C-alpha cells in the first residue's frame, strides 16, 4: 500500500510524482508565523514543525522535553503564515508508544493544521495504524534525536546499513508518504532512495536523496555552533546581537526615539491642551 492508493491526503501525493520525475523536494523547519510566511513566499515544498523547536526556540535541554501541546501551538502559528503549504509536524517523544496513542496524538496535530506527522524509528505498525486512520506519515531513520543521546553518524558499518535499509523497506510497505534520513553515509541514503517508493528527505545524508531539509536556525546562524551537514546561507545571529546592542545603547544615551520617530499635536490643539492644563 502506498500514499497514492491509501486514501491519505492528496496534498503529499505530488511528492511521489516529484520523485518519479527527479525533481528535488525542498523542506525547511519553521516555528512561527513570519518565518512560515517567508518560506511559503520562497516556494518551500514542505515546512517541518520539528521537535527541534525545543532546543532552538523554547530553551529546552533536549528534544525529549517537547510536548504535544508545544508542537500543536507552533503548527497553528505556521499554518497561519503558510495557509497553502504542506506542513509536516513531529510527534514528540513518548506520544506514539502504541498505535492507539499515535493516532490520538496525530489527530491533535492534524486539528492544529498539520498535513502529515513524523515519528522516529523502525515502527511499521505505528505507520500502518496512522495510514489506516487516514493520516499522512513521514518516517525518520538514521540519527533519531529523540532517542539517540549521542549525535553521531549512523549506518557506517555494512551491518548497520543493511538494518537501516530493511527498516526503510518495512516503513515503505506500511504506507509512509516520506522518509527522513538523518546523518547517514551518502551511499546508504542513495541505496534506500532507490529501494523504496516513498520520497526520501536527507539531512546530513548526502546529495542523492529525493529532497533536503535543514533547521532554519542552523541555516541562518542563530548560534555560534555549526554542523558539517549544514550550510549557512546568512549569518543572522551576529546581526541580531548587534542590532539589540545598538538599541540598548541609543535608549540609554537618549538618542532613540529621534525626531523621525515622534508624533506631534497640531499647534492649535496643543495651545488649547496646554492652556487647559495650566
Rosetta blueprint (number, residue, H / E / L):
1 X L
2 X L
3 X L
4 X L
5 X L
6 X L
7 X L
8 X L
9 X L
10 X L
11 X L
12 X L
13 X L
14 X H
15 X H
16 X H
17 X H
18 X H
19 X H
20 X H
21 X H
22 X L
23 X L
24 X L
25 X E
26 X E
27 X E
28 X E
29 X E
30 X L
31 X L
32 X L
33 X H
34 X H
35 X H
36 X H
37 X H
38 X H
39 X H
40 X H
41 X H
42 X H
43 X L
44 X L
45 X L
46 X E
47 X E
48 X E
49 X E
50 X L
51 X L
52 X L
53 X H
54 X H
55 X H
56 X H
57 X L
58 X L
59 X L
60 X L
61 X L
62 X L
63 X H
64 X H
65 X H
66 X L
67 X L
68 X H
69 X H
70 X H
71 X H
72 X H
73 X H
74 X H
75 X H
76 X H
77 X H
78 X H
79 X H
80 X H
81 X H
82 X L
83 X L
84 X L
85 X L
86 X E
87 X E
88 X E
89 X E
90 X E
91 X L
92 X L
93 X L
94 X L
95 X L
96 X L
97 X L
98 X L
99 X H
100 X H
101 X H
102 X H
103 X H
104 X H
105 X H
106 X H
107 X H
108 X H
109 X H
110 X H
111 X H
112 X H
113 X L
114 X L
115 X L
116 X E
117 X E
118 X E
119 X L
120 X L
121 X L
122 X L
123 X L
124 X H
125 X H
126 X H
127 X H
128 X H
129 X H
130 X H
131 X H
132 X H
133 X L
134 X L
135 X L
136 X E
137 X E
138 X E
139 X E
140 X E
141 X E
142 X E
143 X L
144 X L
145 X L
146 X L
147 X L
148 X L
149 X L
150 X L
151 X L
152 X L
153 X L
154 X E
155 X L
156 X L
157 X L
158 X H
159 X H
160 X H
161 X H
162 X H
163 X H
164 X H
165 X H
166 X H
167 X H
168 X H
169 X H
170 X H
171 X H
172 X H
173 X H
174 X H
175 X L
176 X L
177 X L
178 X E
179 X E
180 X E
181 X E
182 X E
183 X L
184 X E
185 X L
186 X H
187 X H
188 X H
189 X H
190 X H
191 X H
192 X H
193 X H
194 X H
195 X H
196 X L
197 X L
198 X L
199 X E
200 X E
201 X E
202 X E
203 X E
204 X L
205 X L
206 X L
207 X L
208 X L
209 X L
210 X L
211 X E
212 X E
213 X E
214 X E
215 X L
216 X H
217 X H
218 X H
219 X H
220 X L
221 X L
222 X L
223 X L
224 X L
225 X L
226 X L
227 X L
228 X L
229 X L
230 X L
231 X L
232 X L
233 X L
234 X L
235 X L
236 X H
237 X H
238 X H
239 X H
240 X H
241 X H
242 X H
243 X H
244 X H
245 X H
246 X H
247 X H
248 X H
249 X H
250 X H
251 X H
252 X H
253 X L
254 X L
255 X L
256 X L
257 X L
258 X L
259 X H
260 X H
261 X H
262 X L
263 X L
264 X L
265 X L
266 X L
267 X H
268 X H
269 X H
270 X H
271 X H
272 X H
273 X H
274 X H
275 X H
276 X H
277 X H
278 X L
